[in-house]
Amino acid sequence: MTPAMRRLLAAGIVMAVCAGFDALLAAENAPLVLESQVPLGDVRGRIDHLAVDLNRKRLFVAELGNDSVGVVDLAAGKLLRRIAGLREPQGVGYVPSIDALYVANAGDGSVRIFDGEDFAPAGRIDLGEDADNVRVDLAANVAFVGYGAGALAVIDPMTRKKIADVALKAHPEGFQIGGGTNQVFVNLPNTRSIAVIDRASGQQGASWATGDVTGNFPMALDEANRRVVVVFRSPARLAIFAMTTGEKVAERDTCGDSDDVFMDAKRKRIYVSCGDGFVDAFDAEGPSYRRLARIPTAPGARTSLFIPAMDRFAVAVRATAAQPAAIWIYRAVP
């Protein structure tokens, strides 16, 4: 070997060692660390939203394309069972006060209710069409379900009946219940707006136009800073709005085809899960909302759930020709 070849080899080894060290350092400093992958078995098609029963440590997975809901035992890291016979389940919500699982079905517009222990059928509420996202207000003990051409159904868990409707100008996508504002914030992508619902009157009190950006599907709330966090799909943007006025206070590029966003209040971070195969983590502590990391996941993995009580972030990965459907569990660090 010539001296020149020895120098090239040595340089290559140094570069490889440095690259490996940089990769290790990046992994150690990542805000989310992949901890496990839980196979979902023979599940085909799109996977939609997730919910959790914290007491039993069970994760519920709306397997829209499979007409089923998967139940994952988070403690054991395995699929516990599958609830079949549904009609395109989109939203799921666990109601602790009655120990019940709510499943909203796009296919027939129904909300199916199942016992939280053994998942026996425990009721059904027919909303008409396109039952979608489910949100449970634990303090007020009511559930909200978005559905149809423009409405939020208000459901009393004790009677298992719809007790009110909130009219909207278009089909609601992501929405969130304000903890201290007595308001509900609702994404209406078809009208390029965000509706603000006054819970006292049960009517829309304000509408924030979103302008040229479209596809405002996922939403989260930063209660500490009184801000509404929204992700748009076209173009892919993370936008932050003042909760009281609707003024846009920040905007950043993010990953594409997002369907879920969550606020990690403990670490002052925002997590965005995207169908183009990434999770973006942003710093929500200062005004800049700088991106902390772009974490690779899998194509089509656009739905997720952050579980603050467990410091875990679950990402739903749909089946492909190369790999079966699974839930990837990330640990939030530090």
Secondary structure, 3 states (H helix, E strand, C coil): CCHHHHHHHHHHHHHHHHHHHHHHHHHHCCCEEEEEEEECCCCCCCCCCEEEECCCCEEEEEEHHHCEEEEEECCCCEEEEEECCCCCEEEEEEEHHHCEEEEEECCCCEEEEEECCCCCEEEEEECCCCCCCEEEECCCCEEEEEECCCEEEEEECCCCEEEEEEECCCCCCCEEECCCCCEEEEEEHHHCEEEEEECCCCEEEEEEECCCCECCCCEEEECCCCEEEEEEEECEEEEEEECCCCCEEEEEECCCCEEEEEEECCCCEEEEEECCCEEEEEECCCCCCCEEEEEECCCCCCCEEEEHHHCEEEEEECCCCCCCCEEEEEEECC
